[in-house]
Amino acid sequence: MVPISDTATMMRAWAVGVPGPIDSGPLVPVERPVPEPGPGEIRVKVAACGVCRTDLHLAEGDLAPRRPGVVPGHEVVGVVDAAGPGAGRFRAGERAGIAWLRRTCGRCRWCRRGAENLCVAPGFTGWDADGGYAEYAVVDEAYAYRLPAGFDDVSAAPLLCAGIIGYRALRRAALPPGGRLGIYGFGASAHLAAQVALAEGATVHVLTRSVDARRHALELGVASAGAADAAPPEPLDAAILFAPAGELVPPALAALDRGGTLAVAGIHLSDVPPLDYQRHLFQERQLRSVTANTRADGEEFLALASRLGLRVTAQPYPLGDADRALADLAHGRVTGAAVLVP
């Protein structure tokens, strides 16, 4: 494939400098060479990149950077403008999405059984390799997604992690048909997972500290919205913890009815207090983690998002304000998802 434009040699980007509290400025603007796609890779000219809480964990050091100066961002939407040797899955000018999972070994027993999210040698966008807080990004075309036509670039970006991980968390929570779902924390992932659950006939109760998020949840049609540490108005068949707050695990487990499941969706969680077996786990209550996603999860969710016409609440920010967007996320000033636009 011949590049659409070969005039750009340098690009603007943001990199993690010295990890630390977001208000200390761990994210720094940089200028980097435009990356060249290698064998089997495509290069995407970035049109939008979602701002994920994982990016915040990386910038603040909760996740140790895998290499110095990495460019965050793994909800990347753009147009294919170049391809490396052997790449032919996408055409020049076609829209493509780059997500968190960007490499698996394909040989370990987890990959062989279809659980590539548990691969022993994975690679992740914006952690192991540069991501989308930039004007260009590259990825192995086998890990890129075609995006539903019904979503513009800004709306499509949060689907690629917030949406996919929320979908996997919903399935891990084992919500029975017509069941009662509790959602703890209500940001980018939660507002999409809630819509899927509602469309599938669930009663959804939201528990979150943000008054704006509670209002947003009620606008989307949930049955109730209360404080994060409050009890839901009825016992839950399933719950998802999106907030990275380990102290919410005991009350979420206590809110479950017999046989209920709590799925913890974050890649990072603060310490979980001691659990009381009788109160929190007895009667076959379950506690499950959620680890990344498979490409099948991504394809299933994107098709479902298109069919259901999910409403994506997104706040666009110029790429030059990536540090402000991440700070707004950290301080609870974002309703729905923040999205960078170069």
N, C-alpha and C positions, 0 to 999 in steps of 0.2 A: 504494500500500500504506500502510495506517495503522500507525504505530509501535505495537508491543505495549505499550510503556511510555514515557511522555514525561515521567516525573518526574525523571530524572537529567539534570543540566545540566553537571556537572563529573565528571571521572574521574581515577583514578590512572594514572600511566604512568612509564616510565623513558626518559630522553633521554641522548644523548651530549653531555657538556659540553665539556671540553677533552680531546681525544684524547691518550692516553698509555698507559704500561704499566698493565695491569689493576689492579695493586695500588696505583696512585696514585688510583684512584677516578674514572675517566673517565665512568662511568655514574652519573647522578644522578636521584633521584626527583623527579617534578614532578606538578603538577596541571594538567590541560588541559580546555578545554571538550569535551564529547562531540561528535565530528564529525558533521556533517550530510551525508547522501549527496547528491551532485550528479546531474545528468542521466545516466541509465544506470547509476548506482551502487547498490550495496547497502551497508547497515551491518550489521556482525556484532557481536553481543555475545560477547566472547572467552571461550571455555571452556578453552582450552589454547593455548600457543604454544611451539614447539620453540626451543631455544637452539642456534644454528648457529655453526660456526667463522667464518663470514663476519661474524657480529655481533661476534665478538672482533676480527677484522681492522679493522672499522669503529671500534670503541671505542678500539683501540690506535693507530689512525692509519695502518695499512698500506693501508687504503682511505680516501681523503680524503672526509669527509662532503660530500654534495652540497648540503646546506643546514644551517645551525646548528640545534642542538637537535633533530635528527631522532630519532624513536622507532624503535629497531631491532625486528627480529622479522619473519620471513617464512615461518613454518610455523604459520599461524594457523587454528585450528578454533573455530567458534562457531555461533551460531544467528542467522539473519537476523531483525532486529527492525525494520528500516525500509528503504525503497527510495526512490530519487530519481525524478524524472519520466522516464517512458519505460522504466523497468526492470520486467521482468515474468518473467524467467527463473526466479527463485526465489520460493517462497511464504513468507509470514511464519511463523516457527517452524521453517523447514527448516534443516538443518545445511549449512554451506558451509565451504570451505577457501580461504584466501588464501595464495598462494605468492610466490616471488621475482619472477617476470616478471609485471608488472602493466600494461604498456602497450607497444605497438609501433605503428609508423607505418602498416603495412599497404600502403605504396606503394613502398618501395625494392625493388631487385631481389632482395634476400635474402628479404624478406617474400613477394614474389610467387612465389618458387620454393619456398616452404614451409620456409625456414630462418629463421624469425622470431627465433630465438636470436641471430642475427647482425645484427638490425635496426640501422640507423644512428642511430635516434632512440628508443631504448627507455626504459622507466621501470621501476624496481625497488622492491619493497616493503621498507621499512626502510632505504632509501638515498636514493631520490629523494622518497619520501613516507613518512609515518608508518606504522609496522608494528604488530606485535602484543604488544609489551611494554606492554600497556595493557588497559583494560577494554572498549574498543570500537575497531573499525577499519573503514575503508571501502575499497571497491575497485570498479572497473568490473566489472559482473556477467559480462561476456564473458571475464574472466580468472580467475573464481572456479571452484572445482571442487566437484562433488558427491562425497561421501566414501563409501567402502564401509561398509555397515552392520555388518560383522563386526569393526570396530575401534572401541574407545571413544575418547573425545576425546583422552586422553593418548597412546594408541597411534597414533592417526591423525596427530597433529601432525608427527612426524618423517618421515612418508611424503612430505610436501609439499615438502621440499627434499632432505634426506638421501637419501630414497628415490628421488626423481625424478632427481637428479644422479648418484647411484650407478648407476641404470639406464642413463642416457645414457653414462656412462663405460664401463660394461660393453659396451655396443654399440659405442662408439668403439674399444674394445680389440680388436675383431674376433676374439673367441675362437671357434675352430672347434668344431664338435660334438665332445663328449667330450674337449676339450682341457685343457691344464694352465694354470691361472690363478694368478698371483702377486698378492697384495694387500699393499701397503705402507702401514702405518697401519691401525688397526682401531677406528674409532669409529662414529658414528651412520650415516654412509653405507655404510661397509664392511660392517657386520654385516648390512645388508639386501641389498647387492649380492652378498655371498657366498652368501646363501640362494637367490637367483635362479640364480646360476651352478651351485650344487649341484643344484638341482631340474632344471636343464637337462642334467645329466650330466657336469659338469666335475669335475676334480680340483683342489682349491683349496689353495694354500699361503699362509699369512699370515706377514708379517714386520713386527714392530712392537716398539717399545722397552718397552711396558707389559706387565708380567707378568700383570696382571689381564686385559688385553685378549687375550693369548694364551690364557689359560684360557677366556675367553668364546668365542673362535673355535673351540677344540677342542670345547666343549660344543655348538656349532652344527653340528659334523660335518666340519670341514675336515681335510685329510689331515695337515697339519703346521703348527706355529706356532713361529717362531723370532725371534731378534733382528732389528731393522730392517736392520742392515748385514751380516747373515749371507747366505750363499748358500743358495738353496732346494735341497731334496734332489734335484731333477731339473731339466733345462732347461724353460723356460716357453714356451708358445705365445702367451701374452698376459699383460699385467700392468697393474695400475691403481695409480697413486700417489695416495693420499688424504692422506698427511701433507704439510704445506706446507714440505717440506724439500728444497731443490734439490740438496743433496749426495747424495740417494738416487737421483737420475736415472742417473748412470753405473753404479752397481751393478745397478740394475733393468734397464737396457739390456743389461748384460753377462750377466744371467741369462736373457735371451731366447734361444730356439732360432732357427734360420734362419727368416726371414719373420715373426718375432714383432712384436707391437705393444705399446708402452707408452703408455697414456693417462694424462695428468695431470689430475686432477679438480678441483683447487682454483682459486679465483678469484685467490689470491695464492700466490706461491712464492718462497722465498728464492733467491739467485743459484745458478745451475747451474754447477758446475765445468767446465773444458774437457773436451771429449769426444775420445776417440781413435777416429778413423774406422774403423780395422780392427777394433778390439775392440767398439765400441759400436753402429755403424750398418751396417757392411758385411754382406753376405748378406741384404740387404733387410729389415733391422730398421727399424722405424718409431717415431717419437716424435710423439705427437698431443696437442693440448690439448683441453679440454672447456670450452665457453663457454655458460653458462646452459642453457636447455632450451626446447623448443617446447611449446605446449599439447598437441600430439599426444603428445609424450613423457609428459607428465603423465597424460593419459587412459589411455594404454597401460599405464603402470606401475601406476596405481591398480587397474585391472582385473586385472592380473597378481598384484598383492599380495593381492587378494581371492581369486582362484582358488587361489593357492598357500598361502594362510593364513600369510603371513609372521609370524614371531615378532618383535615389536618390544620391545627391551629399553629401558626408559625409567625415568629417575629424576625424579619430580615434585618441584618446588620451589614454594613460595608466590610469587606475583608480587612480594611485598615483598622477596624474597631474590634478585632477578634479578642483582644485582651479585655475590652469592656463587656463583650458578650459573655465571656467566661466568668467575669466577676459578677455580672447580673445573674447568671445561673447559680453561682455559689451563694449569693445573698437572697435568693428567692424572688428575684425581680422579673422572672420570665414566666409567662403563662403559655403552656404548650411547649413548643420547641423554638430555640434560637437557631437561625440559619445565616451563615456567612455568604455574601454575594460579591465575588470579585468585580 
